Amino acid sequence: MRSDLVLAVPFALESATRIPKIAERFGTFVSPIQLPAWITTALLVAGILAAVERALTLRRNKILDVETVWTAF
């Protein structure tokens, strides 16, 4: 499992449960992983730069491109 998912899933759950209608129905979730703002920002910038670099170089990766395999059929 990728380490970015370990950080992203709890953060996304916490963000989603802050929405009042979702909080009423399911309750709130507090992420067990609390990172300082500068680390969160650095990870966000690194992810954006990686996505731009991948798009500009048009690299192929079997694992990353597995979701596009179905279009070949």
C-alpha positions as CSV (number, residue, x, y, z in Angstrom):
1,M,0.0,0.0,0.0
2,R,1.2,3.4,-0.8
3,S,2.2,5.7,2.1
4,D,0.3,8.6,0.6
5,L,-3.0,6.7,1.1
6,V,-2.1,6.2,4.7
7,L,-2.1,10.0,5.1
8,A,-4.8,10.9,2.6
9,V,-7.6,8.6,3.7
10,P,-7.8,9.7,7.4
11,F,-7.5,13.3,6.3
12,A,-10.3,12.9,3.7
13,L,-12.6,11.2,6.2
14,E,-12.0,13.9,8.8
15,S,-12.7,16.6,6.1
16,A,-15.9,14.8,4.9
17,T,-17.3,14.4,8.4
18,R,-17.0,18.1,9.1
19,I,-19.9,18.6,6.6
20,P,-23.0,19.1,8.9
21,K,-25.3,16.6,7.1
22,I,-22.7,13.9,7.1
23,A,-21.8,14.6,10.8
24,E,-25.5,14.3,11.8
25,R,-25.9,10.9,10.1
26,F,-22.5,9.3,10.8
27,G,-20.8,11.4,13.5
28,T,-17.4,13.0,13.2
29,F,-14.0,11.4,12.7
30,V,-10.8,12.7,14.2
31,S,-7.7,11.6,12.3
32,P,-5.1,9.8,14.5
33,I,-2.4,11.4,12.3
34,Q,-1.9,15.1,13.0
35,L,0.8,16.7,10.9
36,P,2.0,20.2,11.2
37,A,0.8,22.6,8.4
38,W,4.2,22.9,6.8
39,I,4.5,19.1,6.3
40,T,1.0,18.9,4.8
41,T,1.9,21.8,2.5
42,A,5.2,20.2,1.5
43,L,3.5,16.9,0.7
44,L,0.8,18.6,-1.3
45,V,3.4,20.5,-3.4
46,A,5.5,17.4,-3.9
47,G,2.4,15.5,-5.1
48,I,1.5,18.3,-7.5
49,L,5.1,18.4,-8.9
50,A,5.1,14.7,-9.3
51,A,1.8,14.8,-11.3
52,V,3.1,17.6,-13.5
53,E,6.4,15.8,-14.1
54,R,4.6,12.6,-15.0
55,A,2.3,14.4,-17.4
56,L,5.1,16.3,-19.1
57,T,7.3,13.3,-19.6
58,L,4.4,11.0,-20.5
59,R,6.0,8.0,-18.7
60,R,4.2,4.7,-18.8
61,N,3.9,2.5,-15.7
62,K,2.0,-0.8,-15.7
63,I,0.8,-0.4,-12.1
64,L,-0.2,3.3,-12.4
65,D,-1.9,2.8,-15.8
66,V,-3.9,-0.3,-14.8
67,E,-7.2,1.6,-14.7
68,T,-6.8,2.5,-18.4
69,V,-6.2,-1.1,-19.6
70,W,-10.0,-1.7,-20.0
71,T,-10.0,1.0,-22.8
72,A,-7.8,-1.3,-25.0
73,F,-10.5,-3.9,-25.2
